[in-house]
């Protein structure tokens, strides 16, 4: 089993990179595990309090469960990946069953920041992009997918996204085996990474 970790800042283009890589791989050989599915359940907090949580801090993610799931997959055991609602900031009852595959792709902003998680990752990738490009994508995504207004997105960016990026995400770049500049538009880097994974499958 090959576990590929793909990290990078919010709005860097990680999802695009993952999608383009997975398009080049046999569908029955690869599974995707997004870090965002492992946000801790905050149902015990009032909704307004939940909306103020810092979702870019490592403490917001259940990395213990994610590590346990990767350990189970390596042991050839099926896992149940949690699902999360950004609208209510709580975990859903539904889970996603994931069977062990030849390639597991783990994607998320903080996965290279966590010391306990890095040993599970056979290939560590950091998707890099300019701060202004990340902010634009962040605004578009949060408005369209997470029901937030422009002012709210900008306030969150200044208060949590930018400082957490500087404190945790940007420094984790030094742990990467491969850095993909220009995010999802760097087709050459994506092709190289996909070729590496395919050669491992063969």
C-alpha angles and dihedrals in degrees: 000000000000117000115199118194117203116190136164141129127305107283094011092126100259093141091052092048091049092048093049092048093048091050087064095049130078106266093223092055101053138061130186125220114187117205089218090070088066099062109136117256111258098181090125090067127077113259094249090052091048091054090057094055119121102244092179096063118095090235090068092066128073094228091162090064092043091052091048090051092052089049090052093049090051087053088055094251126140117243137202110227114207122234126221136204117219090193095060097021090228137110117262122231090239121089131192117235113224122191122206109271135184089252126033117188115201113193129187146113097255107034094106091047094065113086093200092052100048096074089063092057115089093183119028116200129185118198108209129198138160116273094242092052090050091050093051092051090045091055093047094047097044093049096045101036107023104037097240129143124235093252091050092049093049092047091050090048093054096042102041118355098057098041092044090049090053094044103042115004106044093047090052089067088085090068093057122110090198130026118202109203120201092028119238094355093070098094094168093059091044091052091049091051093046090049091052091052093045092051088053090052091052 
